[in-house]
Structure formats: structure tokens, C-alpha cells
Amino acid sequence: MSGNFSDAADDEITKFGDSKPKTDPVGKVEAEAEEKVEPAGEADADSEEAELPLGRPPFLPIDCDDPKYKEQCDLFLEQVDKYEGFYMDLDKFDYKFAPVKFEWGLKFDARLNNKDLMDLLIKTAIEAKNEDYGTQLEFVEYVSCNVTGAQGFCFYITLWAKDLSSPNPEPKLYQTLVRKFRGDLHVHEFKLKPSQQE
């Protein structure tokens, strides 16, 4: 699964940033808090998130001799093994490890903003899967993406899609690994999330 897809993305495919996942892909059930609407002109002084560029506190400096760092590094490596770089709870770490959340990145493409890039990555992955396997996958909803640098960038994307060629076209969780190097996108993997394999 590979190809050169350097055209602009379909603006409507992911609605990146506009939706919330239907379920937690790791299987945890978390209640979503309703968003508060503040009256115009009133700033929430307690809101640290508004001041944080990553929407989280800054990472701690790495100290390989610190037991807390060693503990978090071991936990991180366990998650990498368990989830293969896909959905991981990276917000709970105080140190910066790779991969990182897509939403933390400043810019991954010189021409496209991150929303348009995500649209293009998902569209490319679904088109490659449909072409190579004769499926009729249709995108439903973006869940998450982790990114690591590897002669370009590798995007570990989790998304909801439904296969219209299936006798049961219910939305299912899929994982896709797309590598971007300069203007080329290569789809290395597109699979059902392991817990949803038939």
C-alpha cells in the first residue's frame, strides 16, 4: 500500500478537532464533561490549559538517574509493546517520549495545516485499503494519532470506519500506519483494532 498523494486534502473528511471519539479505543469508559460556556468578557483565571501551548503542563527534563523517570520509561515501553504505537495514554507521562500525540505537533507539512494533513492521511489510507483489498471502507470518525520521526514522519492513526461491502456494515475501530516523507505518503498497515478482529 503506497502512493504519491500530494494534492490538498478533502476538507470534510475528518472534521479533525470537531468530534469526540464514540468510545475509548483502549476500552476504558470515561464520562465526557459538558463544555462550559463562559459569559463574554469573563476570563477563567483557573484555566491553565488556555496558557499551555500543548494543552498540558511542560515536560520535565530527562534525568536517567531519577527513579520517577525510570518508572515512567518502563511504563511507556510497556504501552509501546501493547499498543504498537497506536492509541496510548500519553497525557499521563511527565516526560517526553516518542511517539507524541499529533495534537502536540506544531506543523508536520510545509503546505498543509495539521487538519488538512490529517484529512489527507486518512483519505489516502482508506483509498489504499479499498484498492488493495476490494473493500468499500467509508470514514466515520477520527479517534487519535501518535507521531514519530522516521526519515519523515510515521502517523499511527486510530479511526472509526465502516465497510459497506460487509454483510454487517457497522462502524469499527481501525488502525493505520502512514509514513510521510516529503510529498510521498506510504500506507504501511491498515487493520482492525486487535480487540475488534473478526
LOSEZA-609663 format. One record per atom (N, C-alpha, C, O, CB): residue in three letters; x, y negated, z. Coordinates in steps of 0.05 Angstrom, whole numbers, padded with zeros to 5 digits, always signed. Glycine has a CB too. Layout:
N
ALAXYZ...
//
This chain:
198
MET+00017+00024+00000MET+00000+00000+00000MET+00018-00025+00000MET+00028-00032+00021MET-00019+00000+00024SER+00021-00037-00022SER+00036-00062-00022SER+00027-00079-00046SER+00014-00069-00064SER+00066-00057-00023GLY+00035-00103-00045GLY+00028-00121-00067GLY+00038-00149-00062GLY+00047-00155-00040GLY-00001-00121-00071ASN+00037-00165-00083ASN+00045-00193-00081ASN+00019-00209-00081ASN+00007-00213-00102ASN+00064-00201-00104PHE+00011-00219-00059PHE-00013-00235-00056PHE-00005-00262-00045PHE-00005-00266-00021PHE-00034-00221-00037SER+00001-00281-00063SER+00009-00307-00053SER-00012-00329-00058SER-00007-00352-00053SER+00035-00315-00066ASP-00036-00321-00068ASP-00057-00340-00072ASP-00069-00348-00045ASP-00065-00334-00025ASP-00079-00329-00091ALA-00082-00371-00045ALA-00095-00380-00020ALA-00116-00361-00011ALA-00129-00347-00028ALA-00107-00409-00024ALA-00121-00359+00014ALA-00140-00340+00026ALA-00168-00349+00022ALA-00174-00373+00018ALA-00134-00336+00055ASP-00186-00330+00023ASP-00215-00336+00023ASP-00221-00348+00050ASP-00218-00335+00070ASP-00232-00310+00017ASP-00231-00373+00049ASP-00235-00389+00074ASP-00255-00376+00093ASP-00253-00381+00117ASP-00245-00416+00067GLU-00273-00359+00084GLU-00294-00349+00101GLU-00289-00321+00112GLU-00306-00311+00127GLU-00320-00350+00086ILE-00267-00308+00104ILE-00265-00280+00111ILE-00263-00275+00141ILE-00278-00258+00151ILE-00241-00268+00097THR-00246-00288+00156THR-00243-00281+00184THR-00258-00298+00203THR-00264-00289+00225THR-00214-00281+00191LYS-00263-00322+00196LYS-00274-00341+00216LYS-00257-00341+00241LYS-00266-00341+00263LYS-00304-00334+00223PHE-00230-00340+00236PHE-00210-00338+00257PHE-00214-00361+00277PHE-00215-00384+00269PHE-00181-00339+00245GLY-00215-00354+00302GLY-00218-00374+00323GLY-00247-00381+00329GLY-00253-00394+00349GLY-00204-00399+00316ASP-00266-00372+00311ASP-00294-00378+00315ASP-00310-00356+00328ASP-00333-00359+00335ASP-00307-00385+00289SER-00297-00333+00332SER-00312-00310+00342SER-00298-00298+00366SER-00274-00302+00370SER-00316-00289+00320LYS-00313-00282+00381LYS-00302-00267+00403LYS-00305-00238+00397LYS-00325-00230+00384LYS-00315-00275+00431PRO-00286-00220+00405PRO-00289-00192+00399PRO-00315-00181+00412PRO-00323-00189+00433PRO-00265-00176+00409LYS-00327-00162+00398LYS-00351-00149+00408LYS-00345-00132+00432LYS-00362-00131+00451LYS-00365-00133+00386THR-00322-00119+00432THR-00314-00103+00455THR-00284-00106+00458THR-00270-00114+00440THR-00322-00073+00451ASP-00275-00099+00482ASP-00246-00100+00487ASP-00235-00075+00473ASP-00244-00053+00480ASP-00240-00100+00517PRO-00216-00077+00454PRO-00206-00054+00440PRO-00191-00034+00457PRO-00187-00011+00448PRO-00188-00063+00418VAL-00183-00041+00481VAL-00170-00022+00498VAL-00190-00006+00514VAL-00183+00014+00527VAL-00150-00036+00517GLY-00215-00015+00514GLY-00236+00000+00528GLY-00244-00012+00554GLY-00262-00002+00568GLY-00227+00028+00532LYS-00231-00034+00563LYS-00239-00047+00587LYS-00264-00064+00582LYS-00267-00075+00560LYS-00216-00064+00599VAL-00282-00065+00601VAL-00306-00081+00598VAL-00301-00107+00614VAL-00297-00106+00638VAL-00332-00066+00607GLU-00301-00129+00600GLU-00298-00155+00614GLU-00321-00173+00607GLU-00329-00175+00584GLU-00271-00168+00606ALA-00332-00185+00628ALA-00354-00204+00623ALA-00342-00230+00612ALA-00322-00240+00622ALA-00370-00209+00649GLU-00354-00241+00591GLU-00345-00266+00580GLU-00359-00289+00594GLU-00383-00290+00596GLU-00350-00267+00549ALA-00342-00307+00603ALA-00354-00330+00617ALA-00365-00349+00596ALA-00354-00354+00575ALA-00332-00345+00634GLU-00388-00361+00603GLU-00400-00380+00585GLU-00383-00405+00585GLU-00373-00414+00606GLU-00429-00386+00593GLU-00381-00418+00562GLU-00365-00442+00559GLU-00380-00465+00572GLU-00405-00468+00569GLU-00359-00448+00530LYS-00366-00481+00587LYS-00378-00505+00600LYS-00376-00528+00580LYS-00356-00532+00567LYS-00364-00512+00627VAL-00397-00543+00579VAL-00397-00568+00563VAL-00395-00591+00582VAL-00412-00596+00599VAL-00423-00570+00546GLU-00372-00605+00581GLU-00367-00628+00598GLU-00380-00653+00587GLU-00381-00657+00562GLU-00337-00632+00602PRO-00391-00670+00604PRO-00402-00696+00594PRO-00380-00712+00580PRO-00357-00711+00588PRO-00414-00712+00617ALA-00388-00726+00559ALA-00369-00742+00544ALA-00354-00762+00562ALA-00367-00775+00579ALA-00383-00757+00521GLY-00328-00763+00559GLY-00312-00782+00574GLY-00301-00772+00600GLY-00284-00785+00612GLY-00328-00806+00579GLU-00310-00748+00609GLU-00300-00737+00634GLU-00280-00716+00628GLU-00286-00696+00615GLU-00323-00726+00651ALA-00256-00720+00638ALA-00235-00700+00634ALA-00234-00681+00658ALA-00237-00690+00681ALA-00207-00714+00630ASP-00228-00656+00653ASP-00226-00637+00674ASP-00197-00637+00684ASP-00179-00626+00671ASP-00234-00608+00664ALA-00193-00649+00707ALA-00166-00652+00717ALA-00154-00625+00725ALA-00129-00622+00725ALA-00166-00670+00741ASP-00170-00606+00731ASP-00160-00579+00739ASP-00153-00562+00715ASP-00141-00541+00719ASP-00180-00565+00756SER-00159-00570+00691SER-00155-00553+00668SER-00126-00555+00659SER-00118-00573+00645SER-00173-00562+00645GLU-00110-00534+00668GLU-00082-00533+00659GLU-00080-00524+00630GLU-00061-00532+00616GLU-00067-00514+00677GLU-00099-00508+00621GLU-00098-00498+00594GLU-00097-00519+00573GLU-00084-00516+00552GLU-00121-00480+00589ALA-00111-00542+00578ALA-00111-00563+00558ALA-00084-00575+00554ALA-00078-00585+00532ALA-00131-00585+00567GLU-00066-00573+00574GLU-00040-00584+00572GLU-00019-00564+00563GLU+00004-00572+00557GLU-00032-00596+00599LEU-00025-00539+00562LEU-00006-00518+00556LEU-00007-00512+00526LEU-00028-00506+00515LEU-00012-00493+00572PRO+00016-00515+00513PRO+00017-00510+00484PRO+00009-00482+00476PRO-00003-00478+00454PRO+00044-00516+00473LEU+00014-00462+00492LEU+00007-00435+00486LEU-00019-00426+00499LEU-00027-00403+00496LEU+00030-00416+00494GLY-00032-00444+00514GLY-00056-00436+00528GLY-00049-00418+00552GLY-00066-00404+00563GLY-00075-00422+00510ARG-00024-00419+00561ARG-00015-00403+00583ARG+00009-00417+00596ARG+00021-00435+00583ARG-00007-00374+00574PRO+00016-00411+00621PRO+00040-00423+00633PRO+00065-00416+00617PRO+00065-00396+00603PRO+00043-00414+00662PRO+00086-00433+00618PRO+00110-00426+00604PRO+00123-00400+00613PRO+00119-00392+00636PRO+00131-00449+00607PHE+00137-00387+00596PHE+00151-00362+00603PHE+00174-00368+00622PHE+00186-00389+00621PHE+00161-00347+00578LEU+00179-00349+00640LEU+00202-00351+00658LEU+00228-00345+00643LEU+00227-00329+00624LEU+00199-00332+00682PRO+00250-00356+00651PRO+00276-00350+00639PRO+00283-00321+00645PRO+00278-00311+00667PRO+00298-00369+00648ILE+00294-00307+00626ILE+00301-00279+00629ILE+00325-00276+00647ILE+00346-00289+00643ILE+00306-00265+00602ASP+00323-00259+00667ASP+00344-00253+00686ASP+00344-00222+00689ASP+00328-00211+00703ASP+00341-00267+00714CYS+00362-00209+00674CYS+00363-00180+00674CYS+00367-00167+00701CYS+00362-00143+00705CYS+00384-00171+00655ASP+00377-00182+00720ASP+00382-00172+00747ASP+00358-00175+00765ASP+00357-00163+00787ASP+00406-00185+00760ASP+00338-00190+00756ASP+00314-00195+00772ASP+00296-00170+00772ASP+00288-00161+00750ASP+00298-00220+00762PRO+00289-00159+00795PRO+00271-00135+00796PRO+00244-00140+00782PRO+00233-00122+00770PRO+00267-00126+00824LYS+00234-00164+00785LYS+00208-00171+00772LYS+00210-00169+00741LYS+00192-00159+00728LYS+00199-00199+00780TYR+00233-00178+00730TYR+00237-00176+00702TYR+00239-00147+00693TYR+00227-00139+00673TYR+00263-00191+00693LYS+00254-00131+00708LYS+00257-00103+00701LYS+00230-00088+00702LYS+00224-00072+00685LYS+00277-00089+00721GLU+00214-00094+00722GLU+00188-00082+00725GLU+00170-00089+00701GLU+00157-00072+00690GLU+00175-00090+00752GLN+00170-00115+00694GLN+00153-00124+00672GLN+00163-00113+00645GLN+00148-00107+00627GLN+00151-00154+00671CYS+00190-00111+00642CYS+00201-00100+00618CYS+00193-00070+00614CYS+00186-00062+00592CYS+00232-00102+00618ASP+00194-00055+00636ASP+00185-00027+00635ASP+00156-00024+00628ASP+00148-00008+00611ASP+00191-00013+00662LEU+00139-00041+00640LEU+00111-00041+00634LEU+00105-00049+00605LEU+00089-00037+00592LEU+00096-00060+00653PHE+00120-00069+00596PHE+00118-00077+00568PHE+00125-00054+00549PHE+00110-00049+00530PHE+00135-00101+00562LEU+00147-00040+00554LEU+00155-00018+00537LEU+00135+00005+00537LEU+00131+00018+00517LEU+00183-00008+00545GLU+00122+00009+00560GLU+00101+00029+00561GLU+00078+00021+00543GLU+00067+00038+00529GLU+00090+00032+00591GLN+00070-00005+00543GLN+00048-00014+00526GLN+00056-00011+00496GLN+00039-00004+00480GLN+00041-00043+00532VAL+00081-00017+00490VAL+00090-00015+00462VAL+00087+00014+00453VAL+00077+00020+00431VAL+00120-00024+00459ASP+00096+00033+00470ASP+00093+00061+00463ASP+00064+00070+00460ASP+00057+00084+00442ASP+00107+00079+00484LYS+00048+00061+00479LYS+00019+00069+00480LYS+00003+00057+00456LYS-00013+00071+00444LYS+00007+00061+00506TYR+00008+00032+00450TYR-00009+00018+00430TYR+00005+00013+00404TYR-00006+00001+00386TYR-00018-00008+00442GLU+00030+00021+00401GLU+00046+00019+00376GLU+00047-00010+00366GLU+00048-00014+00341GLU+00033+00037+00355GLY+00047-00029+00383GLY+00049-00057+00375GLY+00022-00071+00370GLY+00021-00095+00367GLY+00065-00059+00350PHE+00001-00055+00369PHE-00026-00067+00365PHE-00036-00078+00391PHE-00020-00087+00407PHE-00046-00046+00353TYR-00061-00078+00395TYR-00073-00092+00418TYR-00058-00086+00444TYR-00056-00063+00453TYR-00102-00085+00421MET-00047-00107+00455MET-00032-00105+00481MET-00040-00129+00497MET-00045-00151+00486MET-00001-00104+00476ASP-00041-00126+00523ASP-00048-00148+00541ASP-00023-00165+00547ASP-00011-00162+00569ASP-00061-00138+00567LEU-00015-00182+00528LEU+00010-00197+00531LEU+00008-00221+00549LEU+00028-00231+00558LEU+00019-00206+00504ASP-00017-00229+00555ASP-00021-00252+00573ASP-00012-00246+00602ASP-00006-00265+00617ASP-00050-00260+00573LYS-00010-00221+00609LYS-00003-00215+00637LYS+00027-00216+00643LYS+00035-00212+00666LYS-00015-00188+00645PHE+00043-00219+00622PHE+00072-00219+00626PHE+00082-00248+00631PHE+00073-00267+00618PHE+00086-00207+00601ASP+00101-00250+00649ASP+00113-00276+00656ASP+00137-00281+00638ASP+00147-00304+00637ASP+00121-00277+00685TYR+00146-00261+00623TYR+00170-00264+00606TYR+00162-00260+00577TYR+00142-00246+00571TYR+00192-00244+00614LYS+00177-00272+00559LYS+00170-00269+00531LYS+00184-00245+00519LYS+00208-00243+00518LYS+00179-00295+00515PHE+00167-00226+00510PHE+00177-00202+00496PHE+00167-00203+00468PHE+00149-00219+00461PHE+00168-00176+00511ALA+00178-00186+00450ALA+00168-00184+00423ALA+00154-00157+00420ALA+00166-00137+00428ALA+00191-00187+00402PRO+00130-00156+00409PRO+00116-00177+00394PRO+00103-00197+00412PRO+00101-00193+00436PRO+00095-00164+00376VAL+00094-00219+00400VAL+00080-00240+00413VAL+00052-00242+00401VAL+00047-00232+00379VAL+00095-00267+00412LYS+00034-00256+00415LYS+00007-00260+00404LYS+00008-00279+00380LYS+00022-00299+00381LYS-00012-00270+00426PHE-00008-00273+00360PHE-00010-00290+00336PHE-00017-00319+00344PHE-00007-00338+00333PHE-00030-00279+00316GLU-00035-00321+00363GLU-00045-00347+00371GLU-00023-00364+00385GLU-00026-00389+00386GLU-00068-00344+00391TRP-00001-00352+00394TRP+00021-00367+00406TRP+00039-00379+00385TRP+00054-00398+00391TRP+00036-00349+00424GLY+00038-00369+00360GLY+00057-00378+00340GLY+00051-00406+00330GLY+00028-00414+00329GLY+00057-00359+00316LEU+00072-00421+00324LEU+00068-00448+00314LEU+00060-00447+00284LEU+00040-00459+00277LEU+00093-00465+00318LYS+00075-00433+00268LYS+00069-00432+00239LYS+00085-00408+00227LYS+00109-00406+00231LYS+00077-00458+00224PHE+00070-00391+00213PHE+00083-00367+00201PHE+00086-00369+00171PHE+00097-00351+00158PHE+00067-00343+00208ASP+00075-00390+00159ASP+00076-00394+00130ASP+00080-00423+00124ASP+00068-00441+00136ASP+00050-00382+00116ALA+00097-00429+00104ALA+00103-00457+00097ALA+00079-00471+00084ALA+00076-00495+00087ALA+00127-00459+00078ARG+00062-00456+00070ARG+00040-00468+00055ARG+00013-00465+00069ARG-00005-00482+00066ARG+00038-00457+00027LEU+00009-00443+00083LEU-00018-00438+00095LEU-00018-00443+00125LEU+00002-00438+00138LEU-00025-00408+00089ASN-00040-00453+00135ASN-00043-00455+00164ASN-00048-00427+00174ASN-00053-00409+00158ASN-00066-00475+00172ASN-00047-00423+00200ASN-00050-00396+00211ASN-00077-00383+00206ASN-00078-00359+00202ASN-00045-00397+00241LYS-00098-00399+00206LYS-00125-00388+00200LYS-00126-00377+00171LYS-00135-00355+00166LYS-00147-00409+00203ASP-00116-00393+00152ASP-00116-00384+00124ASP-00097-00360+00120ASP-00103-00342+00104ASP-00107-00407+00106LEU-00075-00360+00134LEU-00056-00337+00132LEU-00070-00312+00143LEU-00068-00291+00130LEU-00031-00342+00148MET-00084-00314+00166MET-00098-00290+00176MET-00119-00281+00157MET-00123-00257+00153MET-00111-00297+00204ASP-00134-00300+00145ASP-00154-00292+00124ASP-00140-00276+00102ASP-00151-00255+00094ASP-00167-00318+00112LEU-00118-00286+00092LEU-00103-00273+00071LEU-00093-00245+00079LEU-00095-00226+00064LEU-00080-00290+00061LEU-00082-00243+00103LEU-00072-00217+00113LEU-00094-00196+00114LEU-00090-00174+00105LEU-00059-00220+00140ILE-00117-00204+00125ILE-00139-00185+00128ILE-00150-00178+00100ILE-00156-00154+00095ILE-00161-00197+00145LYS-00154-00197+00083LYS-00165-00192+00057LYS-00146-00174+00041LYS-00156-00155+00028LYS-00168-00219+00041THR-00120-00179+00043THR-00101-00162+00029THR-00101-00133+00039THR-00101-00115+00023THR-00073-00174+00032ALA-00102-00130+00065ALA-00102-00103+00077ALA-00127-00088+00069ALA-00125-00064+00062ALA-00100-00105+00108ILE-00150-00100+00070ILE-00175-00087+00063ILE-00175-00080+00033ILE-00183-00057+00026ILE-00200-00104+00070GLU-00166-00098+00016GLU-00166-00092-00012GLU-00147-00069-00018GLU-00153-00052-00035GLU-00157-00117-00028ALA-00124-00068-00005ALA-00105-00046-00009ALA-00116-00019+00000ALA-00113+00001-00014ALA-00078-00052+00005LYS-00129-00019+00023LYS-00142+00005+00033LYS-00163+00015+00014LYS-00164+00039+00007LYS-00154+00001+00061ASN-00180-00003+00005ASN-00202+00004-00013ASN-00191+00015-00040ASN-00201+00035-00050ASN-00220-00020-00019GLU-00170+00002-00050GLU-00159+00011-00076GLU-00145+00038-00073GLU-00148+00055-00091GLU-00139-00010-00086ASP-00129+00041-00052ASP-00113+00066-00049ASP-00130+00090-00041ASP-00123+00113-00048ASP-00092+00062-00029TYR-00152+00086-00026TYR-00167+00109-00015TYR-00196+00110-00024TYR-00210+00128-00015TYR-00166+00107+00015GLY-00204+00092-00042GLY-00231+00093-00052GLY-00253+00087-00032GLY-00276+00094-00035GLY-00237+00120-00063THR-00245+00073-00010THR-00265+00065+00010THR-00278+00039+00000THR-00270+00027-00019THR-00251+00061+00037GLN-00299+00031+00015GLN-00312+00006+00010GLN-00314-00010+00036GLN-00335-00018+00045GLN-00341+00010-00002LEU-00290-00014+00048LEU-00289-00028+00073LEU-00297-00057+00069LEU-00290-00070+00049LEU-00261-00027+00085GLU-00313-00067+00089GLU-00321-00095+00089GLU-00314-00106+00116GLU-00321-00094+00137GLU-00352-00097+00083PHE-00301-00129+00116PHE-00292-00142+00141PHE-00316-00150+00157PHE-00336-00160+00147PHE-00274-00166+00135VAL-00315-00146+00184VAL-00336-00155+00202VAL-00326-00177+00221VAL-00337-00198+00223VAL-00347-00131+00218GLU-00304-00171+00236GLU-00295-00190+00256GLU-00265-00185+00264GLU-00256-00163+00266GLU-00312-00188+00281TYR-00251-00207+00267TYR-00224-00207+00277TYR-00224-00202+00307TYR-00241-00212+00322TYR-00209-00234+00271VAL-00205-00185+00316VAL-00202-00179+00345VAL-00176-00191+00356VAL-00177-00208+00374VAL-00203-00149+00350SER-00153-00183+00345SER-00128-00193+00356SER-00106-00188+00336SER-00109-00173+00316SER-00121-00180+00383CYS-00083-00201+00341CYS-00060-00196+00324CYS-00035-00202+00341CYS-00033-00222+00355CYS-00060-00214+00299ASN-00015-00184+00339ASN+00011-00188+00351ASN+00031-00190+00328ASN+00027-00178+00307ASN+00019-00165+00370VAL+00052-00206+00332VAL+00071-00211+00311VAL+00099-00207+00321VAL+00106-00213+00344VAL+00068-00240+00300THR+00116-00195+00304THR+00144-00192+00310THR+00160-00200+00285THR+00151-00196+00262THR+00151-00163+00319GLY+00184-00210+00289GLY+00201-00217+00267GLY+00216-00193+00258GLY+00227-00178+00274GLY+00221-00239+00275ALA+00216-00188+00231ALA+00230-00165+00220ALA+00234-00170+00190ALA+00218-00161+00174ALA+00213-00138+00224GLN+00255-00185+00184GLN+00260-00193+00156GLN+00235-00204+00145GLN+00223-00194+00125GLN+00271-00170+00139GLY+00225-00225+00157GLY+00199-00237+00152GLY+00183-00233+00178GLY+00195-00235+00200GLY+00184-00223+00128PHE+00158-00227+00176PHE+00141-00222+00199PHE+00124-00197+00195PHE+00115-00192+00173PHE+00123-00247+00205CYS+00121-00182+00217CYS+00103-00159+00217CYS+00079-00167+00234CYS+00082-00175+00257CYS+00117-00133+00228PHE+00055-00164+00223PHE+00030-00172+00236PHE+00015-00146+00243PHE+00007-00131+00225PHE+00012-00190+00218TYR+00011-00141+00269TYR-00004-00118+00279TYR-00033-00127+00284TYR-00038-00138+00306TYR+00010-00105+00304ILE-00051-00123+00266ILE-00078-00134+00267ILE-00098-00113+00275ILE-00098-00091+00264ILE-00085-00146+00239THR-00115-00120+00294THR-00138-00104+00301THR-00163-00119+00293THR-00166-00142+00298THR-00139-00098+00332LEU-00181-00104+00279LEU-00205-00117+00268LEU-00228-00098+00267LEU-00225-00073+00267LEU-00199-00129+00240TRP-00252-00109+00265TRP-00276-00093+00261TRP-00282-00093+00231TRP-00281-00114+00218TRP-00301-00104+00277ALA-00289-00070+00220ALA-00297-00068+00192ALA-00316-00044+00190ALA-00317-00027+00207ALA-00272-00064+00173LYS-00332-00044+00168LYS-00350-00022+00163LYS-00345-00012+00135LYS-00339-00027+00116LYS-00380-00030+00167ASP-00346+00015+00132ASP-00342+00028+00106ASP-00370+00033+00094ASP-00384+00051+00102ASP-00326+00054+00109LEU-00376+00018+00073LEU-00402+00020+00061LEU-00405+00046+00045LEU-00427+00054+00038LEU-00407-00003+00042SER-00383+00060+00040SER-00384+00086+00026SER-00388+00109+00045SER-00392+00132+00037SER-00358+00091+00010SER-00387+00104+00071SER-00391+00124+00091SER-00420+00130+00096SER-00437+00112+00093SER-00377+00116+00118PRO-00428+00155+00103PRO-00456+00160+00109PRO-00465+00145+00134PRO-00489+00141+00139PRO-00460+00190+00114ASN-00446+00137+00151ASN-00452+00121+00175ASN-00435+00095+00174ASN-00414+00094+00185ASN-00445+00138+00201PRO-00446+00075+00160PRO-00430+00050+00157PRO-00430+00031+00181PRO-00432+00007+00177PRO-00440+00036+00133GLU-00430+00042+00204GLU-00429+00025+00228GLU-00401+00013+00231GLU-00381+00025+00223GLU-00435+00042+00254PRO-00399-00012+00242PRO-00372-00024+00246PRO-00355-00007+00264PRO-00364+00004+00284PRO-00376-00052+00257LYS-00330-00005+00257LYS-00310+00009+00273LYS-00285-00008+00276LYS-00280-00025+00259LYS-00303+00037+00260LEU-00269-00002+00296LEU-00244-00016+00300LEU-00222-00004+00283LEU-00218+00021+00283LEU-00236-00015+00330TYR-00209-00021+00269TYR-00186-00012+00252TYR-00161-00027+00260TYR-00163-00049+00272TYR-00192-00017+00222GLN-00138-00015+00254GLN-00113-00028+00259GLN-00097-00028+00233GLN-00097-00008+00218GLN-00097-00014+00282THR-00085-00050+00226THR-00069-00052+00202THR-00043-00066+00208THR-00041-00085+00223THR-00084-00066+00180LEU-00021-00056+00195LEU+00005-00069+00198LEU+00012-00080+00171LEU+00015-00066+00151LEU+00027-00048+00207VAL+00014-00107+00170VAL+00021-00121+00145VAL+00047-00136+00149VAL+00050-00151+00168VAL-00003-00141+00137ARG+00066-00132+00131ARG+00091-00146+00132ARG+00092-00168+00111ARG+00084-00164+00088ARG+00115-00126+00127LYS+00100-00192+00120LYS+00102-00215+00102LYS+00131-00222+00100LYS+00145-00228+00120LYS+00085-00239+00113PHE+00141-00223+00076PHE+00168-00232+00070PHE+00167-00251+00047PHE+00161-00243+00025PHE+00188-00208+00064ARG+00173-00276+00053ARG+00170-00298+00033ARG+00141-00298+00023ARG+00123-00300+00039ARG+00190-00295+00010GLY+00137-00295-00003GLY+00110-00295-00014GLY+00097-00268-00017GLY+00075-00266-00026GLY+00110-00309-00041ASP+00111-00247-00009ASP+00101-00220-00013ASP+00088-00209+00013ASP+00098-00214+00035ASP+00124-00201-00021LEU+00066-00195+00009LEU+00053-00181+00031LEU+00053-00152+00025LEU+00046-00143+00003LEU+00023-00192+00036HIS+00061-00136+00045HIS+00061-00107+00042HIS+00045-00094+00064HIS+00051-00098+00088HIS+00091-00096+00041VAL+00025-00079+00057VAL+00008-00065+00077VAL+00021-00038+00082VAL+00021-00020+00065VAL-00022-00062+00066HIS+00032-00035+00106HIS+00046-00010+00113HIS+00028+00011+00126HIS+00034+00034+00125HIS+00069-00016+00132GLU+00006+00001+00137GLU-00012+00020+00152GLU-00040+00008+00154GLU-00042-00017+00157GLU+00000+00027+00180PHE-00060+00024+00151PHE-00088+00016+00156PHE-00102+00041+00166PHE-00106+00060+00151PHE-00101+00004+00130LYS-00111+00040+00191LYS-00122+00064+00203LYS-00144+00057+00223LYS-00145+00034+00232LYS-00100+00081+00217LEU-00161+00076+00229LEU-00180+00073+00251LEU-00164+00071+00277LEU-00143+00085+00279LEU-00200+00097+00252LYS-00173+00055+00295LYS-00160+00055+00322LYS-00161+00083+00332LYS-00182+00096+00331LYS-00175+00034+00341PRO-00139+00094+00343PRO-00138+00122+00350PRO-00162+00133+00366PRO-00170+00155+00361PRO-00113+00127+00366SER-00173+00118+00385SER-00196+00128+00400SER-00221+00130+00384SER-00241+00141+00393SER-00201+00110+00424GLN-00221+00119+00359GLN-00245+00120+00342GLN-00242+00138+00318GLN-00259+00138+00300GLN-00252+00092+00333GLN-00220+00153+00316GLN-00216+00170+00294GLN-00237+00192+00293GLN-00244+00203+00314GLN-00188+00183+00294GLU-00246+00199+00269GLU-00267+00219+00266GLU-00256+00247+00266GLU-00271+00266+00263GLU-00284+00214+00241
//
